[in-house]
Amino acid sequence: MRVQRIDGRMNGHGVYQHRVAFGHDKRRYIAVQDWCWETFGPGIELAFFDLEPDRVWAWDYDAIRGHTRCFIYFKGQEQLTLFLLRWGAD
């Protein structure tokens, strides 16, 4: 897992402040997604965040040509801090 501050090159810019990249670790991605749902309430698929702008977290799963990319997005510092306290980061 790697925490990244979102900039203009990344999806979610202007709405979310941070994302966590999971690389190929699908099991941890699913575990963190479950934890986010329990901790923050329902999230939303990143592609649909404009339909529910009050959601404080989102997810994005992408599988292109055999390469998997998994991300969890956090709207603010509070969500990121709770995530780091529970899961840490690389």
N, C-alpha and C positions, 0 to 999 in steps of 0.2 A: 504494500500500500504506500502511496506517495501523495502527500497533500500538496496542492498547487493553488496559488492565488490566481484567480481568473483575470485574464486581460482581454483586450480587443480581438485577439486571434481565436479565442475559444468560444464554444457554444455556451450560452447562459450569461454572457457578459451583459452587464447592466441590470441584471436581476439577482444573480447569485454572486457571492464573493469568493468562495472556495469550492474546489472539487477534490475528491479523493479518487485517484486512479488505482485500479486493482490489477491491471495487467491481465494475466491468465488465471488468477486465483478466483474462480467462480464460486467456490464454496464460501470463502470469506465474504465475497460480494453479497451473496444471498443472506448470510448471517448478519451482516451490517445493515442490509436493507430491512430485514425483520426487526432488528433493534431500533432503527430509525422510526419504523412504523409504530412500534410500542412506545417509544420515547417522545416523539414529536407529533404523532397522529399521522393521518394519511399524507403521503407524498404524491408526486405526479411524474409521469413520464416527461422528460425534458422537452420533447417535441410539442407537448400540449400545455406548457406552463402558462401561456397567455390566457387559457381558459379558466384557470384557477390561480390567479396571481398571489393569493395569500398563503399558499403552501410554502413552508419554510425549508423544505428539502425536495429534491427531485432525483431521479435516476436516469441513466442512459446506458443502454446495452447495444453494442454494435458488433455484428459478425460479418466481416467482408473478406471474401476470398480466403477463408480459413483462419483469419486473424480475429481474435476476440478482444474487444475493448469494453471495459466496465467502469462506470463512473457513478459516484454519488455526489450531488451538489448541495451546498449549504448556503442559505440566504445571508446569515449573519455570523458574527463572532461567537455568539452564545451557543449556537448549534455546533460549530467547529470545536469549541472548548469542551463541551460534553462528549463529543466524539473522541477527542484526544485523551480525555480522562479515562474513558472506557476501553478504547482500542489501541491507543498510542499511534505512532507513525514511524515509517522508515526514514 
